[in-house]
Amino acid sequence: MTDFLSKINQLDDQLNIEQVHHQVKEINDIISIVRQKQVFKKAPQKMGFLPDIAEEICASLSQTDIKHFRTINQLIDNLRQFLAINFGVWSLPNLQTARAIKDCLNIKSGLEIMAGNAYWSKALSNVGVKMIVTDNLDWSKTSNTGSKSFMPVANFDAAQAVEIFDNVDLIICSWAPNFGNSDTKVVSTWQKLNTTSHLLFIGEKNGATNSEAFWQKGLVHHSKELKQINQTFPSFDFINEHIFEIAHEI
């Protein structure tokens, strides 16, 4: 962690470019908030520089500074990987989006499955949603971030948790594991219960889960409420992260 921050701040001082400085400040704020296990008030800005913007910046730089800029741009693009490795965080929830989920979908209670370090449960709890937090915890046995959860996590398989804790308004999952069929198993279990709860997956289109069947079955439900929620949740880097609501019927 120290090397990443030291390098990015050192390069920022050397370059003294306003656009870069603005993003480096944001990165320092993001890491500070995550380290303190706090929740963002609103979604962080998108990180990194698109190729055309990068070219404009490089046009006025020396060859040495161009090299420094490309290095710092690569570090900025690696922020998400850095957060995952050091904190077990794949998604950055925020209070504005959590409140939108609560208000737009009329949520009072929720269940987070495959919760990892339970960051989304922390955000939803902070806006008044009573959360149950679950994960099978297999990953935590081999990861040094397993002890850094934002809330206590109960040991339950995802589909099992959906079946047991069936009296909630919301079931939420952020970046389901990219192996196996836990995603479709969860959806099938949820649909069989004929529940009125909302089932939300968070992640990238065709990447929120690793299952082709999940997307091929046309499970995603589009609504004006979901559109309102996603307007508060722009991804913080170039990964096109969104919240997807699952339909009750295929």
C-alpha positions, -999 to 999 in steps of 0.1 A, spaced: 0 0 0 28 24 9 46 18 -23 15 25 -44 7 57 -27 43 69 -24 49 63 -61 17 79 -73 22 110 -51 58 113 -60 50 112 -98 22 137 -92 46 162 -76 71 157 -104 45 162 -132 26 191 -116 -3 187 -140 -37 199 -127 -58 171 -143 -34 145 -128 -33 162 -94 -71 162 -92 -73 125 -97 -44 117 -73 -61 137 -46 -93 117 -53 -73 84 -50 -58 95 -17 -93 103 -4 -107 70 -17 -80 50 1 -84 70 33 -121 64 34 -118 27 27 -90 23 52 -112 39 79 -142 16 69 -163 46 61 -188 49 32 -186 75 5 -214 102 5 -216 98 -33 -199 78 -60 -163 88 -67 -155 103 -101 -142 81 -129 -105 75 -128 -79 75 -155 -75 93 -188 -90 82 -221 -65 79 -250 -75 113 -266 -71 132 -233 -38 114 -226 -25 124 -260 -35 161 -254 -16 160 -220 15 144 -235 17 169 -264 31 196 -241 54 173 -220 91 164 -223 100 128 -231 109 122 -195 75 136 -183 57 116 -209 72 85 -194 62 96 -159 27 104 -171 22 70 -187 34 54 -155 10 73 -133 -18 67 -157 -12 30 -154 -12 33 -116 -45 51 -117 -60 24 -139 -48 -1 -113 -66 15 -84 -94 -11 -84 -69 -40 -83 -51 -22 -55 -83 -19 -35 -92 -56 -41 -57 -69 -31 -54 -47 0 -89 -44 13 -110 -71 -4 -131 -44 -20 -144 -48 -56 -171 -22 -56 -174 12 -39 -208 17 -25 -220 52 -15 -248 66 6 -265 84 -23 -270 51 -41 -278 31 -10 -305 57 -2 -318 55 -37 -321 17 -34 -340 21 -1 -364 48 -13 -370 38 -50 -377 2 -41 -392 8 -6 -367 -13 12 -367 -18 50 -347 -50 53 -321 -67 32 -299 -98 28 -264 -95 12 -252 -128 -3 -216 -136 -14 -209 -105 6 -171 -106 8 -162 -78 32 -198 -66 34 -192 -30 21 -226 -27 5 -243 -39 37 -224 -12 56 -237 15 32 -273 2 33 -272 -1 71 -260 35 73 -292 47 56 -315 26 78 -319 -7 61 -317 -37 85 -292 -60 69 -283 -97 72 -248 -103 58 -237 -137 45 -209 -154 26 -195 -190 26 -162 -174 36 -141 -199 16 -121 -170 0 -112 -156 34 -91 -186 44 -65 -177 18 -68 -139 17 -52 -115 41 -82 -92 36 -106 -117 51 -103 -101 85 -111 -66 72 -149 -69 69 -170 -37 72 -197 -56 92 -199 -91 108 -205 -118 81 -224 -150 88 -212 -183 72 -239 -193 47 -239 -205 12 -257 -180 -11 -286 -201 -22 -290 -215 14 -291 -179 27 -318 -169 2 -339 -199 13 -334 -193 50 -337 -156 52 -368 -153 30 -385 -125 49 -366 -95 35 -373 -67 10 -340 -69 -8 -314 -95 -17 -281 -80 -30 -249 -94 -44 -218 -75 -56 -195 -91 -81 -204 -128 -77 -175 -152 -79 -163 -157 -115 -166 -195 -114 -193 -221 -108 -230 -216 -111 -238 -199 -78 -255 -170 -96 -281 -190 -115 -286 -213 -85 -294 -182 -64 -319 -169 -90 -336 -203 -93 -339 -206 -55 -353 -170 -52 -378 -176 -80 -391 -208 -65 -398 -190 -32 -422 -167 -52 -409 -139 -30 -418 -102 -35 -382 -92 -26 -360 -74 -51 -329 -93 -62 -300 -70 -73 -266 -79 -88 -238 -54 -90 -210 -56 -115 -202 -52 -152 -225 -64 -179 -215 -99 -187 -191 -97 -158 -212 -92 -127 -212 -130 -128 -192 -155 -148 -222 -175 -160 -233 -172 -197 -266 -187 -187 -273 -158 -164 -273 -134 -193 -286 -157 -220 -318 -163 -201 -326 -126 -202 -329 -123 -165 -322 -86 -161 -353 -65 -154 -353 -29 -165 -374 -3 -147 -376 34 -141 -367 28 -105 -335 9 -115 -326 37 -139 -329 63 -111 -307 41 -89 -280 37 -115 -279 74 -122 -264 78 -88 -238 50 -94 -213 58 -121 -184 35 -120 -152 49 -105 -130 36 -132 -133 24 -168 -151 -8 -158 -188 -2 -167 -202 -12 -133 -240 -11 -128 -268 -24 -106 -290 -50 -123 -324 -61 -110 -334 -97 -117 -369 -105 -131 -392 -128 -112 -400 -148 -144 -377 -159 -172 
